Amino acid sequence: MRKVSACWVQRILTEEQKKVRVDVHTDLSRLQAEPQTFLDRIVTQDETLVHHFDPETKQQSMIWKHVTSPTPKKLKVTPSAGKVMAMVFCDSHVVMTNYLSKGSTVTGT
């Protein structure tokens, strides 16, 4: 008889986890064989806040005034007057863009 120590492994995988690893390896092999068709099947999603404002034109802000009255003053509009959540779904091209209205939420349904 001999004294031996156990071999260290990161974790013991279940049969299902082993099957998933084999499937991923098969997909990666397909990526090497035909990269463009493989990448066309992957769809990703990103969210971003888009700031918007509707500035008034110089023509729209003109008013009538008397010669002796003071020149009107106007505050500068800040670029962050409003913002909206934009969701972009894309594969190798942009598939869909969706803008959420204020106060709405995204759910899985």
KAGI-V931028 format. One record per residue. N is the residue number from 1. RES is the residue in three letters. OMEGA is omega in whole degrees, -180 to 180 (999 if undefined). Layout:
N;RES;OMEGA  N;RES;OMEGA
This chain:
1;MET;-179  2;ARG;178  3;LYS;179  4;VAL;176  5;SER;-179  6;ALA;178  7;CYS;-179  8;TRP;175  9;VAL;-177  10;GLN;175  11;ARG;178  12;ILE;-176  13;LEU;173  14;THR;179  15;GLU;179  16;GLU;179  17;GLN;177  18;LYS;180  19;LYS;179  20;VAL;179  21;ARG;177  22;VAL;179  23;ASP;179  24;VAL;178  25;HIS;178  26;THR;178  27;ASP;179  28;LEU;176  29;SER;177  30;ARG;178  31;LEU;180  32;GLN;-178  33;ALA;-178  34;GLU;-172  35;PRO;-174  36;GLN;-180  37;THR;178  38;PHE;-178  39;LEU;178  40;ASP;-179  41;ARG;-177  42;ILE;178  43;VAL;178  44;THR;-179  45;GLN;178  46;ASP;178  47;GLU;176  48;THR;175  49;LEU;-180  50;VAL;178  51;HIS;180  52;HIS;173  53;PHE;-178  54;ASP;-177  55;PRO;177  56;GLU;179  57;THR;180  58;LYS;179  59;GLN;-179  60;GLN;-176  61;SER;-180  62;MET;177  63;ILE;176  64;TRP;177  65;LYS;178  66;HIS;-177  67;VAL;-176  68;THR;-179  69;SER;-177  70;PRO;179  71;THR;-180  72;PRO;178  73;LYS;-178  74;LYS;178  75;LEU;179  76;LYS;179  77;VAL;179  78;THR;-180  79;PRO;-179  80;SER;-180  81;ALA;177  82;GLY;176  83;LYS;-178  84;VAL;179  85;MET;177  86;ALA;176  87;MET;-178  88;VAL;176  89;PHE;-179  90;CYS;168  91;ASP;175  92;SER;175  93;HIS;175  94;VAL;-178  95;VAL;-175  96;MET;173  97;THR;-177  98;ASN;178  99;TYR;180  100;LEU;177  101;SER;-176  102;LYS;177  103;GLY;180  104;SER;-178  105;THR;178  106;VAL;177  107;THR;-179  108;GLY;-178  109;THR;999
